[in-house]
C-alpha cells in the first residue's frame, strides 16, 4: 500500500534544470520535494507528497483532517489487542 502524506509548502524554487522544487514541512520535519506534478503551488499551500513528489494540492481543512487521522492512528499503536480465541 502506498501512502501520500500531507505537508505545508514552506519554500518554492527551481532546480538547476529549471524544474519546480522546494521544501515541505511535515509536522516538525522539513523535506525537499519535487513540484513537477503541482507546478502552481505557492508557499503556504498544502500538498500530498509521495516518494518525494507533490502529487496533488489540498486545502488546509483536508490536510488537518489527515493530520488528525494519522495522529489517532499513532495513538492506537500502544493499545494491546485482545488475543484471538482458539
PDB file of N, CA, C and O in Angstrom:
ATOM      1  N   UNK A   1       0.837  -1.174   0.000  1.00  0.00           N
ATOM      2  CA  UNK A   1       0.000   0.000   0.000  1.00  0.00           C
ATOM      3  C   UNK A   1       0.884   1.240   0.000  1.00  0.00           C
ATOM      4  O   UNK A   1       1.890   1.296   0.707  1.00  0.00           O
ATOM      5  N   UNK A   2       0.512   2.206  -0.777  1.00  0.00           N
ATOM      6  CA  UNK A   2       1.248   3.469  -0.841  1.00  0.00           C
ATOM      7  C   UNK A   2       0.495   4.514  -0.026  1.00  0.00           C
ATOM      8  O   UNK A   2      -0.734   4.514   0.042  1.00  0.00           O
ATOM      9  N   UNK A   3       1.256   5.387   0.578  1.00  0.00           N
ATOM     10  CA  UNK A   3       0.650   6.415   1.410  1.00  0.00           C
ATOM     11  C   UNK A   3       1.194   7.775   1.017  1.00  0.00           C
ATOM     12  O   UNK A   3       2.404   7.997   1.032  1.00  0.00           O
ATOM     13  N   UNK A   4       0.300   8.679   0.668  1.00  0.00           N
ATOM     14  CA  UNK A   4       0.685  10.061   0.445  1.00  0.00           C
ATOM     15  C   UNK A   4       0.472  10.821   1.737  1.00  0.00           C
ATOM     16  O   UNK A   4      -0.546  10.643   2.405  1.00  0.00           O
ATOM     17  N   UNK A   5       1.413  11.654   2.089  1.00  0.00           N
ATOM     18  CA  UNK A   5       1.363  12.377   3.356  1.00  0.00           C
ATOM     19  C   UNK A   5       1.217  13.872   3.077  1.00  0.00           C
ATOM     20  O   UNK A   5       1.948  14.418   2.250  1.00  0.00           O
ATOM     21  N   UNK A   6       0.281  14.542   3.759  1.00  0.00           N
ATOM     22  CA  UNK A   6       0.124  15.978   3.539  1.00  0.00           C
ATOM     23  C   UNK A   6       1.203  16.780   4.257  1.00  0.00           C
ATOM     24  O   UNK A   6       1.679  16.400   5.326  1.00  0.00           O
ATOM     25  N   UNK A   7       1.571  17.885   3.649  1.00  0.00           N
ATOM     26  CA  UNK A   7       2.531  18.786   4.263  1.00  0.00           C
ATOM     27  C   UNK A   7       2.304  20.198   3.769  1.00  0.00           C
ATOM     28  O   UNK A   7       1.601  20.428   2.785  1.00  0.00           O
ATOM     29  N   UNK A   8       2.916  21.141   4.473  1.00  0.00           N
ATOM     30  CA  UNK A   8       2.765  22.563   4.137  1.00  0.00           C
ATOM     31  C   UNK A   8       3.997  23.037   3.381  1.00  0.00           C
ATOM     32  O   UNK A   8       5.126  22.823   3.824  1.00  0.00           O
ATOM     33  N   UNK A   9       3.779  23.681   2.241  1.00  0.00           N
ATOM     34  CA  UNK A   9       4.872  24.202   1.420  1.00  0.00           C
ATOM     35  C   UNK A   9       5.488  25.403   2.140  1.00  0.00           C
ATOM     36  O   UNK A   9       4.792  26.364   2.470  1.00  0.00           O
ATOM     37  N   UNK A  10       6.807  25.337   2.380  1.00  0.00           N
ATOM     38  CA  UNK A  10       7.493  26.434   3.070  1.00  0.00           C
ATOM     39  C   UNK A  10       8.514  27.135   2.174  1.00  0.00           C
ATOM     40  O   UNK A  10       9.027  28.197   2.527  1.00  0.00           O
ATOM     41  N   UNK A  11       8.810  26.540   1.014  1.00  0.00           N
ATOM     42  CA  UNK A  11       9.752  27.172   0.078  1.00  0.00           C
ATOM     43  C   UNK A  11       9.485  26.632  -1.321  1.00  0.00           C
ATOM     44  O   UNK A  11       9.241  25.438  -1.497  1.00  0.00           O
ATOM     45  N   UNK A  12       9.531  27.517  -2.313  1.00  0.00           N
ATOM     46  CA  UNK A  12       9.368  27.126  -3.712  1.00  0.00           C
ATOM     47  C   UNK A  12      10.505  27.747  -4.505  1.00  0.00           C
ATOM     48  O   UNK A  12      10.804  28.932  -4.359  1.00  0.00           O
ATOM     49  N   UNK A  13      11.140  26.932  -5.350  1.00  0.00           N
ATOM     50  CA  UNK A  13      12.235  27.421  -6.196  1.00  0.00           C
ATOM     51  C   UNK A  13      12.315  26.539  -7.433  1.00  0.00           C
ATOM     52  O   UNK A  13      11.473  25.663  -7.633  1.00  0.00           O
ATOM     53  N   UNK A  14      13.313  26.767  -8.252  1.00  0.00           N
ATOM     54  CA  UNK A  14      13.585  25.916  -9.405  1.00  0.00           C
ATOM     55  C   UNK A  14      14.972  25.327  -9.249  1.00  0.00           C
ATOM     56  O   UNK A  14      15.883  25.984  -8.745  1.00  0.00           O
ATOM     57  N   UNK A  15      15.131  24.075  -9.687  1.00  0.00           N
ATOM     58  CA  UNK A  15      16.456  23.463  -9.609  1.00  0.00           C
ATOM     59  C   UNK A  15      17.304  23.916 -10.795  1.00  0.00           C
ATOM     60  O   UNK A  15      16.876  24.772 -11.570  1.00  0.00           O
ATOM     61  N   UNK A  16      18.486  23.356 -10.941  1.00  0.00           N
ATOM     62  CA  UNK A  16      19.423  23.765 -11.996  1.00  0.00           C
ATOM     63  C   UNK A  16      18.852  23.555 -13.396  1.00  0.00           C
ATOM     64  O   UNK A  16      19.269  24.223 -14.342  1.00  0.00           O
ATOM     65  N   UNK A  17      17.900  22.629 -13.535  1.00  0.00           N
ATOM     66  CA  UNK A  17      17.272  22.375 -14.831  1.00  0.00           C
ATOM     67  C   UNK A  17      16.018  23.218 -15.047  1.00  0.00           C
ATOM     68  O   UNK A  17      15.359  23.108 -16.081  1.00  0.00           O
ATOM     69  N   UNK A  18      15.696  24.053 -14.077  1.00  0.00           N
ATOM     70  CA  UNK A  18      14.516  24.900 -14.177  1.00  0.00           C
ATOM     71  C   UNK A  18      13.228  24.221 -13.752  1.00  0.00           C
ATOM     72  O   UNK A  18      12.142  24.752 -13.983  1.00  0.00           O
ATOM     73  N   UNK A  19      13.337  23.046 -13.130  1.00  0.00           N
ATOM     74  CA  UNK A  19      12.155  22.313 -12.685  1.00  0.00           C
ATOM     75  C   UNK A  19      11.738  22.778 -11.291  1.00  0.00           C
ATOM     76  O   UNK A  19      12.591  23.070 -10.453  1.00  0.00           O
ATOM     77  N   UNK A  20      10.426  22.848 -11.042  1.00  0.00           N
ATOM     78  CA  UNK A  20       9.960  23.335  -9.741  1.00  0.00           C
ATOM     79  C   UNK A  20      10.250  22.347  -8.612  1.00  0.00           C
ATOM     80  O   UNK A  20      10.009  21.146  -8.734  1.00  0.00           O
ATOM     81  N   UNK A  21      10.764  22.877  -7.530  1.00  0.00           N
ATOM     82  CA  UNK A  21      11.055  22.081  -6.337  1.00  0.00           C
ATOM     83  C   UNK A  21      10.890  22.991  -5.136  1.00  0.00           C
ATOM     84  O   UNK A  21      10.577  24.172  -5.281  1.00  0.00           O
ATOM     85  N   UNK A  22      11.096  22.450  -3.971  1.00  0.00           N
ATOM     86  CA  UNK A  22      11.006  23.275  -2.778  1.00  0.00           C
ATOM     87  C   UNK A  22      11.047  22.438  -1.529  1.00  0.00           C
ATOM     88  O   UNK A  22      11.483  21.288  -1.542  1.00  0.00           O
ATOM     89  N   UNK A  23      10.583  23.034  -0.445  1.00  0.00           N
ATOM     90  CA  UNK A  23      10.590  22.357   0.845  1.00  0.00           C
ATOM     91  C   UNK A  23       9.169  22.303   1.389  1.00  0.00           C
ATOM     92  O   UNK A  23       8.387  23.246   1.272  1.00  0.00           O
ATOM     93  N   UNK A  24       8.873  21.148   1.992  1.00  0.00           N
ATOM     94  CA  UNK A  24       7.556  20.917   2.578  1.00  0.00           C
ATOM     95  C   UNK A  24       7.758  20.497   4.025  1.00  0.00           C
ATOM     96  O   UNK A  24       8.633  19.690   4.338  1.00  0.00           O
ATOM     97  N   UNK A  25       6.936  21.058   4.899  1.00  0.00           N
ATOM     98  CA  UNK A  25       7.020  20.755   6.326  1.00  0.00           C
ATOM     99  C   UNK A  25       5.957  19.726   6.693  1.00  0.00           C
ATOM    100  O   UNK A  25       4.772  19.891   6.401  1.00  0.00           O
ATOM    101  N   UNK A  26       6.420  18.656   7.346  1.00  0.00           N
ATOM    102  CA  UNK A  26       5.548  17.598   7.854  1.00  0.00           C
ATOM    103  C   UNK A  26       5.685  17.618   9.369  1.00  0.00           C
ATOM    104  O   UNK A  26       6.605  17.007   9.912  1.00  0.00           O
ATOM    105  N   UNK A  27       4.799  18.298  10.049  1.00  0.00           N
ATOM    106  CA  UNK A  27       4.967  18.461  11.491  1.00  0.00           C
ATOM    107  C   UNK A  27       6.225  19.272  11.732  1.00  0.00           C
ATOM    108  O   UNK A  27       6.302  20.426  11.311  1.00  0.00           O
ATOM    109  N   UNK A  28       7.214  18.692  12.401  1.00  0.00           N
ATOM    110  CA  UNK A  28       8.462  19.394  12.665  1.00  0.00           C
ATOM    111  C   UNK A  28       9.576  19.050  11.705  1.00  0.00           C
ATOM    112  O   UNK A  28      10.706  19.506  11.884  1.00  0.00           O
ATOM    113  N   UNK A  29       9.280  18.248  10.681  1.00  0.00           N
ATOM    114  CA  UNK A  29      10.301  17.797   9.734  1.00  0.00           C
ATOM    115  C   UNK A  29      10.113  18.503   8.399  1.00  0.00           C
ATOM    116  O   UNK A  29       8.993  18.595   7.896  1.00  0.00           O
ATOM    117  N   UNK A  30      11.201  19.003   7.823  1.00  0.00           N
ATOM    118  CA  UNK A  30      11.155  19.662   6.515  1.00  0.00           C
ATOM    119  C   UNK A  30      11.939  18.814   5.522  1.00  0.00           C
ATOM    120  O   UNK A  30      13.075  18.420   5.786  1.00  0.00           O
ATOM    121  N   UNK A  31      11.313  18.536   4.364  1.00  0.00           N
ATOM    122  CA  UNK A  31      11.935  17.705   3.329  1.00  0.00           C
ATOM    123  C   UNK A  31      11.916  18.420   1.987  1.00  0.00           C
ATOM    124  O   UNK A  31      11.026  19.222   1.701  1.00  0.00           O
ATOM    125  N   UNK A  32      12.932  18.108   1.159  1.00  0.00           N
ATOM    126  CA  UNK A  32      12.950  18.578  -0.229  1.00  0.00           C
ATOM    127  C   UNK A  32      11.904  17.794  -1.015  1.00  0.00           C
ATOM    128  O   UNK A  32      11.802  16.574  -0.880  1.00  0.00           O
ATOM    129  N   UNK A  33      11.128  18.500  -1.836  1.00  0.00           N
ATOM    130  CA  UNK A  33      10.063  17.873  -2.606  1.00  0.00           C
ATOM    131  C   UNK A  33      10.090  18.409  -4.028  1.00  0.00           C
ATOM    132  O   UNK A  33      10.385  19.583  -4.255  1.00  0.00           O
ATOM    133  N   UNK A  34       9.781  17.540  -4.986  1.00  0.00           N
ATOM    134  CA  UNK A  34       9.688  17.909  -6.387  1.00  0.00           C
ATOM    135  C   UNK A  34       8.246  18.329  -6.671  1.00  0.00           C
ATOM    136  O   UNK A  34       7.307  17.622  -6.305  1.00  0.00           O
ATOM    137  N   UNK A  35       8.073  19.489  -7.329  1.00  0.00           N
ATOM    138  CA  UNK A  35       6.744  20.013  -7.633  1.00  0.00           C
ATOM    139  C   UNK A  35       6.381  19.888  -9.114  1.00  0.00           C
ATOM    140  O   UNK A  35       5.538  20.646  -9.595  1.00  0.00           O
ATOM    141  N   UNK A  36       6.987  18.960  -9.847  1.00  0.00           N
ATOM    142  CA  UNK A  36       6.689  18.813 -11.278  1.00  0.00           C
ATOM    143  C   UNK A  36       5.211  18.520 -11.542  1.00  0.00           C
ATOM    144  O   UNK A  36       4.665  18.963 -12.553  1.00  0.00           O
ATOM    145  N   UNK A  37       4.558  17.773 -10.638  1.00  0.00           N
ATOM    146  CA  UNK A  37       3.142  17.434 -10.823  1.00  0.00           C
ATOM    147  C   UNK A  37       2.208  18.520 -10.299  1.00  0.00           C
ATOM    148  O   UNK A  37       1.007  18.491 -10.565  1.00  0.00           O
ATOM    149  N   UNK A  38       2.755  19.473  -9.559  1.00  0.00           N
ATOM    150  CA  UNK A  38       1.950  20.555  -8.977  1.00  0.00           C
ATOM    151  C   UNK A  38       2.689  21.884  -9.143  1.00  0.00           C
ATOM    152  O   UNK A  38       3.013  22.535  -8.149  1.00  0.00           O
ATOM    153  N   UNK A  39       2.959  22.294 -10.381  1.00  0.00           N
ATOM    154  CA  UNK A  39       3.823  23.462 -10.609  1.00  0.00           C
ATOM    155  C   UNK A  39       3.245  24.794 -10.147  1.00  0.00           C
ATOM    156  O   UNK A  39       3.973  25.784 -10.067  1.00  0.00           O
ATOM    157  N   UNK A  40       1.946  24.836  -9.840  1.00  0.00           N
ATOM    158  CA  UNK A  40       1.326  26.101  -9.432  1.00  0.00           C
ATOM    159  C   UNK A  40       1.334  26.326  -7.922  1.00  0.00           C
ATOM    160  O   UNK A  40       0.730  27.287  -7.446  1.00  0.00           O
ATOM    161  N   UNK A  41       2.008  25.458  -7.155  1.00  0.00           N
ATOM    162  CA  UNK A  41       1.997  25.619  -5.694  1.00  0.00           C
ATOM    163  C   UNK A  41       2.729  26.884  -5.270  1.00  0.00           C
ATOM    164  O   UNK A  41       3.644  27.361  -5.942  1.00  0.00           O
ATOM    165  N   UNK A  42       2.294  27.405  -4.133  1.00  0.00           N
ATOM    166  CA  UNK A  42       2.906  28.589  -3.548  1.00  0.00           C
ATOM    167  C   UNK A  42       3.175  28.319  -2.076  1.00  0.00           C
ATOM    168  O   UNK A  42       2.583  27.420  -1.478  1.00  0.00           O
ATOM    169  N   UNK A  43       4.073  29.106  -1.501  1.00  0.00           N
ATOM    170  CA  UNK A  43       4.353  28.996  -0.071  1.00  0.00           C
ATOM    171  C   UNK A  43       3.039  29.162   0.693  1.00  0.00           C
ATOM    172  O   UNK A  43       2.264  30.080   0.427  1.00  0.00           O
ATOM    173  N   UNK A  44       2.807  28.265   1.638  1.00  0.00           N
ATOM    174  CA  UNK A  44       1.578  28.281   2.425  1.00  0.00           C
ATOM    175  C   UNK A  44       0.544  27.272   1.964  1.00  0.00           C
ATOM    176  O   UNK A  44      -0.379  26.947   2.711  1.00  0.00           O
ATOM    177  N   UNK A  45       0.685  26.764   0.724  1.00  0.00           N
ATOM    178  CA  UNK A  45      -0.227  25.733   0.226  1.00  0.00           C
ATOM    179  C   UNK A  45       0.054  24.410   0.927  1.00  0.00           C
ATOM    180  O   UNK A  45       1.126  24.208   1.498  1.00  0.00           O
ATOM    181  N   UNK A  46      -0.927  23.513   0.872  1.00  0.00           N
ATOM    182  CA  UNK A  46      -0.764  22.157   1.383  1.00  0.00           C
ATOM    183  C   UNK A  46      -0.771  21.198   0.204  1.00  0.00           C
ATOM    184  O   UNK A  46      -1.569  21.345  -0.722  1.00  0.00           O
ATOM    185  N   UNK A  47       0.117  20.222   0.244  1.00  0.00           N
ATOM    186  CA  UNK A  47       0.231  19.236  -0.822  1.00  0.00           C
ATOM    187  C   UNK A  47       0.283  17.839  -0.221  1.00  0.00           C
ATOM    188  O   UNK A  47       0.633  17.662   0.946  1.00  0.00           O
ATOM    189  N   UNK A  48      -0.070  16.851  -1.035  1.00  0.00           N
ATOM    190  CA  UNK A  48       0.096  15.453  -0.661  1.00  0.00           C
ATOM    191  C   UNK A  48       1.375  14.981  -1.335  1.00  0.00           C
ATOM    192  O   UNK A  48       1.532  15.122  -2.548  1.00  0.00           O
ATOM    193  N   UNK A  49       2.292  14.420  -0.547  1.00  0.00           N
ATOM    194  CA  UNK A  49       3.605  14.016  -1.050  1.00  0.00           C
ATOM    195  C   UNK A  49       3.732  12.498  -0.991  1.00  0.00           C
ATOM    196  O   UNK A  49       3.398  11.863   0.009  1.00  0.00           O
ATOM    197  N   UNK A  50       4.223  11.939  -2.091  1.00  0.00           N
ATOM    198  CA  UNK A  50       4.501  10.503  -2.169  1.00  0.00           C
ATOM    199  C   UNK A  50       5.868  10.328  -2.814  1.00  0.00           C
ATOM    200  O   UNK A  50       6.112  10.843  -3.905  1.00  0.00           O
ATOM    201  N   UNK A  51       6.739   9.618  -2.158  1.00  0.00           N
ATOM    202  CA  UNK A  51       8.127   9.347  -2.590  1.00  0.00           C
ATOM    203  C   UNK A  51       8.836  10.587  -3.140  1.00  0.00           C
ATOM    204  O   UNK A  51       9.498  10.530  -4.176  1.00  0.00           O
ATOM    205  N   UNK A  52       8.688  11.694  -2.437  1.00  0.00           N
ATOM    206  CA  UNK A  52       9.420  12.900  -2.788  1.00  0.00           C
ATOM    207  C   UNK A  52       8.771  13.790  -3.830  1.00  0.00           C
ATOM    208  O   UNK A  52       9.342  14.814  -4.206  1.00  0.00           O
ATOM    209  N   UNK A  53       7.583  13.421  -4.305  1.00  0.00           N
ATOM    210  CA  UNK A  53       6.866  14.218  -5.297  1.00  0.00           C
ATOM    211  C   UNK A  53       5.544  14.702  -4.710  1.00  0.00           C
ATOM    212  O   UNK A  53       4.798  13.918  -4.122  1.00  0.00           O
ATOM    213  N   UNK A  54       5.256  15.982  -4.869  1.00  0.00           N
ATOM    214  CA  UNK A  54       3.941  16.502  -4.506  1.00  0.00           C
ATOM    215  C   UNK A  54       2.991  16.065  -5.616  1.00  0.00           C
ATOM    216  O   UNK A  54       3.124  16.499  -6.760  1.00  0.00           O
ATOM    217  N   UNK A  55       2.029  15.202  -5.273  1.00  0.00           N
ATOM    218  CA  UNK A  55       1.162  14.631  -6.304  1.00  0.00           C
ATOM    219  C   UNK A  55      -0.179  15.347  -6.418  1.00  0.00           C
ATOM    220  O   UNK A  55      -0.889  15.179  -7.410  1.00  0.00           O
ATOM    221  N   UNK A  56      -0.529  16.142  -5.413  1.00  0.00           N
ATOM    222  CA  UNK A  56      -1.754  16.935  -5.505  1.00  0.00           C
ATOM    223  C   UNK A  56      -1.732  18.041  -4.463  1.00  0.00           C
ATOM    224  O   UNK A  56      -1.015  17.985  -3.464  1.00  0.00           O
ATOM    225  N   UNK A  57      -2.542  19.039  -4.738  1.00  0.00           N
ATOM    226  CA  UNK A  57      -2.695  20.160  -3.815  1.00  0.00           C
ATOM    227  C   UNK A  57      -4.020  19.963  -3.088  1.00  0.00           C
ATOM    228  O   UNK A  57      -5.019  19.596  -3.707  1.00  0.00           O
ATOM    229  N   UNK A  58      -4.034  20.208  -1.764  1.00  0.00           N
ATOM    230  CA  UNK A  58      -5.264  20.079  -0.988  1.00  0.00           C
ATOM    231  C   UNK A  58      -5.440  21.338  -0.148  1.00  0.00           C
ATOM    232  O   UNK A  58      -4.502  22.110   0.048  1.00  0.00           O
ATOM    233  N   UNK A  59      -6.666  21.528   0.345  1.00  0.00           N
ATOM    234  CA  UNK A  59      -6.879  22.710   1.180  1.00  0.00           C
ATOM    235  C   UNK A  59      -6.462  22.413   2.619  1.00  0.00           C
ATOM    236  O   UNK A  59      -6.267  21.260   3.002  1.00  0.00           O
ATOM    237  N   UNK A  60      -6.331  23.470   3.397  1.00  0.00           N
ATOM    238  CA  UNK A  60      -5.841  23.345   4.771  1.00  0.00           C
ATOM    239  C   UNK A  60      -6.762  22.471   5.620  1.00  0.00           C
ATOM    240  O   UNK A  60      -6.294  21.709   6.466  1.00  0.00           O
ATOM    241  N   UNK A  61      -8.052  22.580   5.395  1.00  0.00           N
ATOM    242  CA  UNK A  61      -9.009  21.777   6.169  1.00  0.00           C
ATOM    243  C   UNK A  61      -8.797  20.282   5.931  1.00  0.00           C
ATOM    244  O   UNK A  61      -8.769  19.498   6.879  1.00  0.00           O
ATOM    245  N   UNK A  62      -8.649  19.893   4.678  1.00  0.00           N
ATOM    246  CA  UNK A  62      -8.413  18.478   4.365  1.00  0.00           C
ATOM    247  C   UNK A  62      -7.086  18.008   4.945  1.00  0.00           C
ATOM    248  O   UNK A  62      -6.997  16.896   5.467  1.00  0.00           O
ATOM    249  N   UNK A  63      -6.058  18.839   4.859  1.00  0.00           N
ATOM    250  CA  UNK A  63      -4.758  18.485   5.439  1.00  0.00           C
ATOM    251  C   UNK A  63      -4.896  18.255   6.938  1.00  0.00           C
ATOM    252  O   UNK A  63      -4.316  17.309   7.471  1.00  0.00           O
ATOM    253  N   UNK A  64      -5.654  19.106   7.627  1.00  0.00           N
ATOM    254  CA  UNK A  64      -5.836  18.950   9.068  1.00  0.00           C
ATOM    255  C   UNK A  64      -6.585  17.669   9.398  1.00  0.00           C
ATOM    256  O   UNK A  64      -6.270  17.003  10.385  1.00  0.00           O
ATOM    257  N   UNK A  65      -7.572  17.318   8.582  1.00  0.00           N
ATOM    258  CA  UNK A  65      -8.296  16.056   8.789  1.00  0.00           C
ATOM    259  C   UNK A  65      -7.349  14.869   8.694  1.00  0.00           C
ATOM    260  O   UNK A  65      -7.428  13.945   9.504  1.00  0.00           O
ATOM    261  N   UNK A  66      -6.457  14.887   7.716  1.00  0.00           N
ATOM    262  CA  UNK A  66      -5.497  13.787   7.566  1.00  0.00           C
ATOM    263  C   UNK A  66      -4.515  13.778   8.733  1.00  0.00           C
ATOM    264  O   UNK A  66      -4.213  12.714   9.273  1.00  0.00           O
ATOM    265  N   UNK A  67      -4.006  14.959   9.136  1.00  0.00           N
ATOM    266  CA  UNK A  67      -3.096  15.032  10.295  1.00  0.00           C
ATOM    267  C   UNK A  67      -3.764  14.427  11.532  1.00  0.00           C
ATOM    268  O   UNK A  67      -3.149  13.646  12.258  1.00  0.00           O
ATOM    269  N   UNK A  68      -5.032  14.796  11.766  1.00  0.00           N
ATOM    270  CA  UNK A  68      -5.760  14.282  12.929  1.00  0.00           C
ATOM    271  C   UNK A  68      -5.909  12.768  12.854  1.00  0.00           C
ATOM    272  O   UNK A  68      -5.727  12.072  13.853  1.00  0.00           O
ATOM    273  N   UNK A  69      -6.239  12.261  11.673  1.00  0.00           N
ATOM    274  CA  UNK A  69      -6.388  10.817  11.491  1.00  0.00           C
ATOM    275  C   UNK A  69      -5.069  10.098  11.757  1.00  0.00           C
ATOM    276  O   UNK A  69      -5.042   9.093  12.467  1.00  0.00           O
ATOM    277  N   UNK A  70      -3.983  10.604  11.195  1.00  0.00           N
ATOM    278  CA  UNK A  70      -2.677   9.971  11.405  1.00  0.00           C
ATOM    279  C   UNK A  70      -2.278  10.018  12.873  1.00  0.00           C
ATOM    280  O   UNK A  70      -1.666   9.078  13.380  1.00  0.00           O
ATOM    281  N   UNK A  71      -2.617  11.104  13.560  1.00  0.00           N
ATOM    282  CA  UNK A  71      -2.332  11.206  14.989  1.00  0.00           C
ATOM    283  C   UNK A  71      -3.091  10.137  15.759  1.00  0.00           C
ATOM    284  O   UNK A  71      -2.532   9.477  16.634  1.00  0.00           O
ATOM    285  N   UNK A  72      -4.371   9.969  15.430  1.00  0.00           N
ATOM    286  CA  UNK A  72      -5.168   8.934  16.099  1.00  0.00           C
ATOM    287  C   UNK A  72      -4.602   7.551  15.815  1.00  0.00           C
ATOM    288  O   UNK A  72      -4.571   6.701  16.705  1.00  0.00           O
ATOM    289  N   UNK A  73      -4.154   7.315  14.590  1.00  0.00           N
ATOM    290  CA  UNK A  73      -3.558   6.013  14.255  1.00  0.00           C
ATOM    291  C   UNK A  73      -2.308   5.782  15.088  1.00  0.00           C
ATOM    292  O   UNK A  73      -2.069   4.667  15.552  1.00  0.00           O
ATOM    293  N   UNK A  74      -1.516   6.815  15.280  1.00  0.00           N
ATOM    294  CA  UNK A  74      -0.326   6.704  16.115  1.00  0.00           C
ATOM    295  C   UNK A  74      -0.694   6.413  17.554  1.00  0.00           C
ATOM    296  O   UNK A  74       0.004   5.663  18.236  1.00  0.00           O
ATOM    297  N   UNK A  75      -1.793   7.003  18.024  1.00  0.00           N
ATOM    298  CA  UNK A  75      -2.255   6.761  19.389  1.00  0.00           C
ATOM    299  C   UNK A  75      -2.689   5.315  19.583  1.00  0.00           C
ATOM    300  O   UNK A  75      -2.635   4.801  20.700  1.00  0.00           O
ATOM    301  N   UNK A  76      -3.120   4.651  18.510  1.00  0.00           N
ATOM    302  CA  UNK A  76      -3.568   3.268  18.611  1.00  0.00           C
ATOM    303  C   UNK A  76      -2.413   2.286  18.734  1.00  0.00           C
ATOM    304  O   UNK A  76      -2.617   1.152  19.169  1.00  0.00           O
ATOM    305  N   UNK A  77      -1.212   2.693  18.363  1.00  0.00           N
ATOM    306  CA  UNK A  77      -0.074   1.779  18.368  1.00  0.00           C
ATOM    307  C   UNK A  77       0.214   1.206  19.746  1.00  0.00           C
ATOM    308  O   UNK A  77       0.671   0.067  19.847  1.00  0.00           O
ATOM    309  N   UNK A  78      -0.039   1.956  20.802  1.00  0.00           N
ATOM    310  CA  UNK A  78       0.283   1.493  22.143  1.00  0.00           C
ATOM    311  C   UNK A  78      -0.784   0.606  22.772  1.00  0.00           C
ATOM    312  O   UNK A  78      -0.575   0.070  23.860  1.00  0.00           O
ATOM    313  N   UNK A  79      -1.932   0.442  22.100  1.00  0.00           N
ATOM    314  CA  UNK A  79      -3.005  -0.361  22.678  1.00  0.00           C
ATOM    315  C   UNK A  79      -2.711  -1.841  22.525  1.00  0.00           C
ATOM    316  O   UNK A  79      -2.185  -2.276  21.501  1.00  0.00           O
ATOM    317  N   UNK A  80      -3.052  -2.614  23.548  1.00  0.00           N
ATOM    318  CA  UNK A  80      -2.920  -4.065  23.467  1.00  0.00           C
ATOM    319  C   UNK A  80      -4.144  -4.617  22.763  1.00  0.00           C
ATOM    320  O   UNK A  80      -5.276  -4.299  23.127  1.00  0.00           O
ATOM    321  N   UNK A  81      -3.918  -5.439  21.762  1.00  0.00           N
ATOM    322  CA  UNK A  81      -5.018  -6.063  21.051  1.00  0.00           C
ATOM    323  C   UNK A  81      -5.405  -7.339  21.782  1.00  0.00           C
ATOM    324  O   UNK A  81      -4.528  -8.039  22.288  1.00  0.00           O
ATOM    325  N   UNK A  82      -6.694  -7.662  21.853  1.00  0.00           N
ATOM    326  CA  UNK A  82      -7.102  -8.889  22.529  1.00  0.00           C
ATOM    327  C   UNK A  82      -6.580 -10.115  21.788  1.00  0.00           C
ATOM    328  O   UNK A  82      -6.450 -10.115  20.564  1.00  0.00           O
ATOM    329  N   UNK A  83      -6.287 -11.149  22.555  1.00  0.00           N
ATOM    330  CA  UNK A  83      -5.827 -12.405  21.969  1.00  0.00           C
ATOM    331  C   UNK A  83      -6.975 -13.036  21.195  1.00  0.00           C
ATOM    332  O   UNK A  83      -8.137 -12.937  21.589  1.00  0.00           O
ATOM    333  N   UNK A  84      -6.633 -13.686  20.086  1.00  0.00           N
ATOM    334  CA  UNK A  84      -7.658 -14.378  19.313  1.00  0.00           C
ATOM    335  C   UNK A  84      -8.092 -15.632  20.045  1.00  0.00           C
ATOM    336  O   UNK A  84      -7.270 -16.305  20.667  1.00  0.00           O
ATOM    337  N   UNK A  85      -9.395 -15.956  19.976  1.00  0.00           N
ATOM    338  CA  UNK A  85      -9.897 -17.193  20.581  1.00  0.00           C
ATOM    339  C   UNK A  85      -9.507 -18.362  19.695  1.00  0.00           C
ATOM    340  O   UNK A  85      -9.535 -18.273  18.468  1.00  0.00           O
ATOM    341  N   UNK A  86      -9.156 -19.416  20.320  1.00  0.00           N
ATOM    342  CA  UNK A  86      -8.776 -20.611  19.558  1.00  0.00           C
ATOM    343  C   UNK A  86      -9.929 -21.553  19.456  1.00  0.00           C
ATOM    344  O   UNK A  86      -9.805 -22.618  18.851  1.00  0.00           O
TER     345      UNK A  86
END
